[in-house]
Amino acid sequence: MTVENNGPFPGSGTNRVPLSRQRRGVLQYLRGRAAPVTASALAQVCALHVNTVREHLDALVDDGLAVRERSSPSGRGRPAFRYRARPPQESPAREYAGLAAVLAAQIARSSSDPRRDALAAGEDWGRVLTAGQAPTPDPKEARTRLVDLLDEIGFAPEADTDARQVRLRHCPFVETAREHPGVICGVHEGLARSGLAALGGAPQGVELLPFAEPDACRLHLGMTEPADGDDHAGHSTSSGTPGAHR
């Protein structure tokens, strides 16, 4: 495969359970701050109790997604802690990019079927990331949860309203993907397949199009499923056009 586009921007990735919706919201507010903020200031904009916000902030620090630092001394008493989001390039997970490059090169050299082995490795990774999560009977919710997972591990996804067409604007291992796209992109497709299956979606309709745009890869999710709103017999429950596609 020849890579003609630069593809996604570099991004950080982690191998951890996705954040809860509330904790992800706290992180999003934190990323929107131009300067470090205290837990009490963040609690006001998040509309949460300060102790709840502090608990989420401590967890984000432990996950390497935020940084805790002391304010400058001012008057009596101990200065309050301030928090800031950790930029992707500061993430400890970036250290794994070198390991990914070595493993990708090894698969490319030694495997009789690099794509097959890459897909299998990605499927194993997806099962690890979704371990312990209950599947949903709603295919759209499953796709949305997968998009949230991809966001948490560094792909900066942009999905359409049905979460069927997804642009991946960042990639944790984009430098290695340019050199070994069949391996790295195969791993990511396998991750999406098994992750979606574990969350309740249909993995048969998953397809990753590497470097499909100058600044993004494209991921198709659940394209073999009936459009949302169709019944089991495949007849639309409304007269509108089923599904939103790009």
LOLO-697121 format. One record per residue (C-alpha): residue number from 1; x, y, z. Coordinates in nm, 2 decimals. Example, Ala and Ser with C-alpha at 12.3 -4.5 7.8 and 13.67 -1.06 7.14 Angstrom:
LOLO-697121
<bati resi="1" east="1.23" north="-0.45" up="0.78"/>
<bati resi="2" east="1.37" north="-0.11" up="0.71"/>
This chain:
LOLO-697121
<bati resi="1" east="0.00" north="0.00" up="0.00"/>
<bati resi="2" east="0.13" north="0.35" up="-0.09"/>
<bati resi="3" east="0.06" north="0.63" up="0.15"/>
<bati resi="4" east="-0.01" north="0.94" up="-0.05"/>
<bati resi="5" east="-0.16" north="1.16" up="0.22"/>
<bati resi="6" east="0.00" north="1.27" up="0.55"/>
<bati resi="7" east="-0.31" north="1.14" up="0.72"/>
<bati resi="8" east="-0.40" north="1.20" up="1.08"/>
<bati resi="9" east="-0.20" north="1.41" up="1.32"/>
<bati resi="10" east="0.00" north="1.23" up="1.58"/>
<bati resi="11" east="-0.20" north="1.16" up="1.90"/>
<bati resi="12" east="-0.15" north="0.99" up="2.23"/>
<bati resi="13" east="-0.30" north="0.65" up="2.32"/>
<bati resi="14" east="-0.35" north="0.46" up="2.63"/>
<bati resi="15" east="-0.44" north="0.10" up="2.73"/>
<bati resi="16" east="-0.70" north="0.18" up="2.99"/>
<bati resi="17" east="-1.07" north="0.16" up="3.05"/>
<bati resi="18" east="-1.26" north="0.45" up="2.89"/>
<bati resi="19" east="-1.35" north="0.74" up="3.12"/>
<bati resi="20" east="-1.70" north="0.77" up="3.25"/>
<bati resi="21" east="-1.92" north="1.03" up="3.09"/>
<bati resi="22" east="-1.90" north="1.26" up="3.39"/>
<bati resi="23" east="-1.52" north="1.23" up="3.41"/>
<bati resi="24" east="-1.48" north="1.28" up="3.04"/>
<bati resi="25" east="-1.69" north="1.60" up="3.08"/>
<bati resi="26" east="-1.45" north="1.73" up="3.35"/>
<bati resi="27" east="-1.16" north="1.66" up="3.12"/>
<bati resi="28" east="-1.32" north="1.85" up="2.84"/>
<bati resi="29" east="-1.38" north="2.15" up="3.06"/>
<bati resi="30" east="-1.02" north="2.13" up="3.17"/>
<bati resi="31" east="-0.89" north="2.12" up="2.81"/>
<bati resi="32" east="-1.09" north="2.43" up="2.74"/>
<bati resi="33" east="-0.92" north="2.63" up="3.01"/>
<bati resi="34" east="-0.63" north="2.86" up="2.89"/>
<bati resi="35" east="-0.46" north="2.84" up="3.23"/>
<bati resi="36" east="-0.45" north="2.60" up="3.52"/>
<bati resi="37" east="-0.76" north="2.61" up="3.74"/>
<bati resi="38" east="-0.86" north="2.51" up="4.09"/>
<bati resi="39" east="-1.11" north="2.23" up="4.17"/>
<bati resi="40" east="-1.36" north="2.48" up="4.31"/>
<bati resi="41" east="-1.34" north="2.70" up="4.00"/>
<bati resi="42" east="-1.39" north="2.39" up="3.78"/>
<bati resi="43" east="-1.68" north="2.27" up="4.00"/>
<bati resi="44" east="-1.87" north="2.59" up="3.92"/>
<bati resi="45" east="-1.85" north="2.56" up="3.54"/>
<bati resi="46" east="-1.92" north="2.18" up="3.56"/>
<bati resi="47" east="-2.21" north="2.22" up="3.79"/>
<bati resi="48" east="-2.08" north="1.95" up="4.02"/>
<bati resi="49" east="-1.99" north="1.94" up="4.39"/>
<bati resi="50" east="-1.63" north="2.03" up="4.44"/>
<bati resi="51" east="-1.55" north="1.70" up="4.61"/>
<bati resi="52" east="-1.68" north="1.52" up="4.31"/>
<bati resi="53" east="-1.47" north="1.73" up="4.08"/>
<bati resi="54" east="-1.16" north="1.68" up="4.29"/>
<bati resi="55" east="-1.21" north="1.30" up="4.28"/>
<bati resi="56" east="-1.23" north="1.32" up="3.90"/>
<bati resi="57" east="-0.93" north="1.54" up="3.88"/>
<bati resi="58" east="-0.72" north="1.31" up="4.10"/>
<bati resi="59" east="-0.82" north="1.02" up="3.88"/>
<bati resi="60" east="-0.72" north="1.21" up="3.56"/>
<bati resi="61" east="-0.38" north="1.29" up="3.72"/>
<bati resi="62" east="-0.33" north="0.92" up="3.79"/>
<bati resi="63" east="-0.42" north="0.84" up="3.43"/>
<bati resi="64" east="-0.17" north="1.09" up="3.30"/>
<bati resi="65" east="-0.44" north="1.30" up="3.14"/>
<bati resi="66" east="-0.40" north="1.60" up="3.38"/>
<bati resi="67" east="-0.12" north="1.77" up="3.58"/>
<bati resi="68" east="-0.16" north="1.89" up="3.94"/>
<bati resi="69" east="0.05" north="2.18" up="4.06"/>
<bati resi="70" east="0.06" north="2.42" up="4.36"/>
<bati resi="71" east="-0.05" north="2.78" up="4.32"/>
<bati resi="72" east="0.19" north="3.06" up="4.40"/>
<bati resi="73" east="0.18" north="3.15" up="4.77"/>
<bati resi="74" east="-0.06" north="3.43" up="4.85"/>
<bati resi="75" east="-0.12" north="3.53" up="5.21"/>
<bati resi="76" east="-0.18" north="3.27" up="5.49"/>
<bati resi="77" east="-0.25" north="2.91" up="5.44"/>
<bati resi="78" east="-0.13" north="2.65" up="5.20"/>
<bati resi="79" east="-0.17" north="2.74" up="4.84"/>
<bati resi="80" east="-0.45" north="2.56" up="4.65"/>
<bati resi="81" east="-0.38" north="2.30" up="4.39"/>
<bati resi="82" east="-0.44" north="2.40" up="4.03"/>
<bati resi="83" east="-0.50" north="2.15" up="3.74"/>
<bati resi="84" east="-0.43" north="2.16" up="3.37"/>
<bati resi="85" east="-0.49" north="1.91" up="3.10"/>
<bati resi="86" east="-0.17" north="1.73" up="2.98"/>
<bati resi="87" east="-0.10" north="1.79" up="2.61"/>
<bati resi="88" east="-0.09" north="1.47" up="2.40"/>
<bati resi="89" east="0.28" north="1.50" up="2.33"/>
<bati resi="90" east="0.35" north="1.50" up="2.71"/>
<bati resi="91" east="0.15" north="1.17" up="2.76"/>
<bati resi="92" east="0.37" north="0.88" up="2.89"/>
<bati resi="93" east="0.19" north="0.67" up="2.62"/>
<bati resi="94" east="0.39" north="0.84" up="2.35"/>
<bati resi="95" east="0.69" north="0.63" up="2.48"/>
<bati resi="96" east="0.51" north="0.32" up="2.33"/>
<bati resi="97" east="0.54" north="0.46" up="1.98"/>
<bati resi="98" east="0.89" north="0.32" up="1.95"/>
<bati resi="99" east="0.78" north="-0.02" up="2.07"/>
<bati resi="100" east="0.49" north="-0.01" up="1.81"/>
<bati resi="101" east="0.74" north="0.06" up="1.54"/>
<bati resi="102" east="0.96" north="-0.24" up="1.63"/>
<bati resi="103" east="0.66" north="-0.47" up="1.66"/>
<bati resi="104" east="0.51" north="-0.35" up="1.33"/>
<bati resi="105" east="0.84" north="-0.41" up="1.15"/>
<bati resi="106" east="0.88" north="-0.75" up="1.30"/>
<bati resi="107" east="0.53" north="-0.86" up="1.19"/>
<bati resi="108" east="0.59" north="-0.71" up="0.84"/>
<bati resi="109" east="0.92" north="-0.91" up="0.81"/>
<bati resi="110" east="0.82" north="-1.24" up="0.96"/>
<bati resi="111" east="0.45" north="-1.29" up="0.91"/>
<bati resi="112" east="0.32" north="-1.49" up="0.61"/>
<bati resi="113" east="0.01" north="-1.28" up="0.63"/>
<bati resi="114" east="0.08" north="-0.95" up="0.81"/>
<bati resi="115" east="-0.27" north="-0.81" up="0.78"/>
<bati resi="116" east="-0.43" north="-1.12" up="0.93"/>
<bati resi="117" east="-0.19" north="-1.11" up="1.22"/>
<bati resi="118" east="-0.24" north="-0.74" up="1.27"/>
<bati resi="119" east="-0.62" north="-0.78" up="1.27"/>
<bati resi="120" east="-0.59" north="-1.06" up="1.53"/>
<bati resi="121" east="-0.36" north="-0.84" up="1.75"/>
<bati resi="122" east="-0.60" north="-0.55" up="1.72"/>
<bati resi="123" east="-0.90" north="-0.77" up="1.82"/>
<bati resi="124" east="-0.71" north="-0.88" up="2.13"/>
<bati resi="125" east="-0.65" north="-0.52" up="2.21"/>
<bati resi="126" east="-1.01" north="-0.43" up="2.17"/>
<bati resi="127" east="-1.12" north="-0.71" up="2.40"/>
<bati resi="128" east="-0.88" north="-0.58" up="2.67"/>
<bati resi="129" east="-1.01" north="-0.23" up="2.64"/>
<bati resi="130" east="-1.38" north="-0.33" up="2.66"/>
<bati resi="131" east="-1.33" north="-0.60" up="2.93"/>
<bati resi="132" east="-1.60" north="-0.58" up="3.19"/>
<bati resi="133" east="-1.83" north="-0.35" up="2.99"/>
<bati resi="134" east="-2.19" north="-0.47" up="2.94"/>
<bati resi="135" east="-2.31" north="-0.48" up="2.58"/>
<bati resi="136" east="-2.61" north="-0.27" up="2.47"/>
<bati resi="137" east="-2.90" north="-0.39" up="2.26"/>
<bati resi="138" east="-2.90" north="-0.06" up="2.08"/>
<bati resi="139" east="-2.66" north="-0.07" up="1.78"/>
<bati resi="140" east="-2.63" north="0.31" up="1.76"/>
<bati resi="141" east="-2.54" north="0.33" up="2.13"/>
<bati resi="142" east="-2.27" north="0.06" up="2.07"/>
<bati resi="143" east="-2.12" north="0.26" up="1.79"/>
<bati resi="144" east="-2.13" north="0.58" up="2.00"/>
<bati resi="145" east="-1.96" north="0.40" up="2.28"/>
<bati resi="146" east="-1.69" north="0.28" up="2.05"/>
<bati resi="147" east="-1.64" north="0.63" up="1.92"/>
<bati resi="148" east="-1.60" north="0.74" up="2.28"/>
<bati resi="149" east="-1.34" north="0.47" up="2.33"/>
<bati resi="150" east="-1.15" north="0.58" up="2.02"/>
<bati resi="151" east="-1.15" north="0.93" up="2.16"/>
<bati resi="152" east="-1.01" north="0.82" up="2.49"/>
<bati resi="153" east="-0.72" north="0.64" up="2.33"/>
<bati resi="154" east="-0.61" north="0.93" up="2.11"/>
<bati resi="155" east="-0.79" north="0.91" up="1.77"/>
<bati resi="156" east="-0.99" north="1.24" up="1.81"/>
<bati resi="157" east="-1.28" north="1.09" up="1.61"/>
<bati resi="158" east="-1.55" north="1.30" up="1.44"/>
<bati resi="159" east="-1.87" north="1.09" up="1.38"/>
<bati resi="160" east="-2.19" north="1.16" up="1.18"/>
<bati resi="161" east="-2.52" north="1.16" up="1.37"/>
<bati resi="162" east="-2.56" north="0.78" up="1.35"/>
<bati resi="163" east="-2.20" north="0.71" up="1.44"/>
<bati resi="164" east="-2.16" north="0.51" up="1.12"/>
<bati resi="165" east="-1.91" north="0.73" up="0.94"/>
<bati resi="166" east="-1.61" north="0.84" up="1.15"/>
<bati resi="167" east="-1.31" north="1.06" up="1.07"/>
<bati resi="168" east="-1.00" north="0.97" up="1.27"/>
<bati resi="169" east="-0.81" north="1.30" up="1.29"/>
<bati resi="170" east="-0.53" north="1.18" up="1.52"/>
<bati resi="171" east="-0.34" north="0.85" up="1.54"/>
<bati resi="172" east="-0.13" north="0.74" up="1.83"/>
<bati resi="173" east="0.12" north="0.57" up="1.59"/>
<bati resi="174" east="0.09" north="0.77" up="1.27"/>
<bati resi="175" east="0.46" north="0.78" up="1.20"/>
<bati resi="176" east="0.48" north="0.40" up="1.21"/>
<bati resi="177" east="0.15" north="0.37" up="1.02"/>
<bati resi="178" east="0.30" north="0.56" up="0.73"/>
<bati resi="179" east="0.58" north="0.31" up="0.71"/>
<bati resi="180" east="0.38" north="-0.01" up="0.78"/>
<bati resi="181" east="0.01" north="0.09" up="0.71"/>
<bati resi="182" east="-0.10" north="-0.27" up="0.65"/>
<bati resi="183" east="0.01" north="-0.36" up="1.00"/>
<bati resi="184" east="-0.07" north="-0.06" up="1.22"/>
<bati resi="185" east="-0.40" north="0.02" up="1.04"/>
<bati resi="186" east="-0.49" north="-0.35" up="1.05"/>
<bati resi="187" east="-0.44" north="-0.34" up="1.43"/>
<bati resi="188" east="-0.67" north="-0.04" up="1.45"/>
<bati resi="189" east="-0.93" north="-0.20" up="1.24"/>
<bati resi="190" east="-0.92" north="-0.52" up="1.45"/>
<bati resi="191" east="-0.96" north="-0.30" up="1.76"/>
<bati resi="192" east="-1.27" north="-0.14" up="1.61"/>
<bati resi="193" east="-1.42" north="-0.48" up="1.52"/>
<bati resi="194" east="-1.38" north="-0.65" up="1.85"/>
<bati resi="195" east="-1.45" north="-0.34" up="2.05"/>
<bati resi="196" east="-1.78" north="-0.29" up="1.86"/>
<bati resi="197" east="-1.87" north="-0.65" up="1.90"/>
<bati resi="198" east="-1.81" north="-0.64" up="2.27"/>
<bati resi="199" east="-2.02" north="-0.33" up="2.31"/>
<bati resi="200" east="-2.32" north="-0.48" up="2.12"/>
<bati resi="201" east="-2.26" north="-0.38" up="1.76"/>
<bati resi="202" east="-2.21" north="-0.57" up="1.44"/>
<bati resi="203" east="-1.83" north="-0.61" up="1.36"/>
<bati resi="204" east="-1.90" north="-0.74" up="1.01"/>
<bati resi="205" east="-1.96" north="-0.39" up="0.89"/>
<bati resi="206" east="-1.64" north="-0.24" up="1.02"/>
<bati resi="207" east="-1.39" north="-0.10" up="0.76"/>
<bati resi="208" east="-1.10" north="0.13" up="0.81"/>
<bati resi="209" east="-0.98" north="0.34" up="0.52"/>
<bati resi="210" east="-0.62" north="0.45" up="0.61"/>
<bati resi="211" east="-0.51" north="0.79" up="0.50"/>
<bati resi="212" east="-0.83" north="0.84" up="0.31"/>
<bati resi="213" east="-0.81" north="1.22" up="0.35"/>
<bati resi="214" east="-0.52" north="1.46" up="0.36"/>
<bati resi="215" east="-0.56" north="1.50" up="0.74"/>
<bati resi="216" east="-0.76" north="1.19" up="0.85"/>
<bati resi="217" east="-0.84" north="0.82" up="0.81"/>
<bati resi="218" east="-1.20" north="0.71" up="0.77"/>
<bati resi="219" east="-1.38" north="0.44" up="0.97"/>
<bati resi="220" east="-1.71" north="0.28" up="0.86"/>
<bati resi="221" east="-1.91" north="0.13" up="1.14"/>
<bati resi="222" east="-2.20" north="-0.11" up="1.12"/>
<bati resi="223" east="-2.26" north="-0.07" up="0.75"/>
<bati resi="224" east="-2.42" north="-0.41" up="0.72"/>
<bati resi="225" east="-2.68" north="-0.33" up="0.99"/>
<bati resi="226" east="-3.03" north="-0.20" up="0.90"/>
<bati resi="227" east="-3.05" north="0.18" up="0.92"/>
<bati resi="228" east="-3.15" north="0.31" up="1.27"/>
<bati resi="229" east="-3.53" north="0.32" up="1.28"/>
<bati resi="230" east="-3.58" north="0.01" up="1.06"/>
<bati resi="231" east="-3.76" north="-0.29" up="1.20"/>
<bati resi="232" east="-3.64" north="-0.65" up="1.20"/>
<bati resi="233" east="-3.79" north="-0.72" up="0.87"/>
<bati resi="234" east="-3.59" north="-0.44" up="0.71"/>
<bati resi="235" east="-3.90" north="-0.21" up="0.65"/>
<bati resi="236" east="-3.85" north="0.15" up="0.75"/>
<bati resi="237" east="-4.08" north="0.27" up="1.03"/>
<bati resi="238" east="-4.09" north="0.62" up="0.87"/>
<bati resi="239" east="-4.10" north="0.76" up="0.52"/>
<bati resi="240" east="-3.77" north="0.94" up="0.56"/>
<bati resi="241" east="-3.44" north="0.84" up="0.42"/>
<bati resi="242" east="-3.28" north="0.59" up="0.66"/>
<bati resi="243" east="-2.94" north="0.66" up="0.81"/>
<bati resi="244" east="-2.72" north="0.97" up="0.77"/>
<bati resi="245" east="-2.41" north="0.91" up="0.56"/>
<bati resi="246" east="-2.13" north="1.13" up="0.44"/>
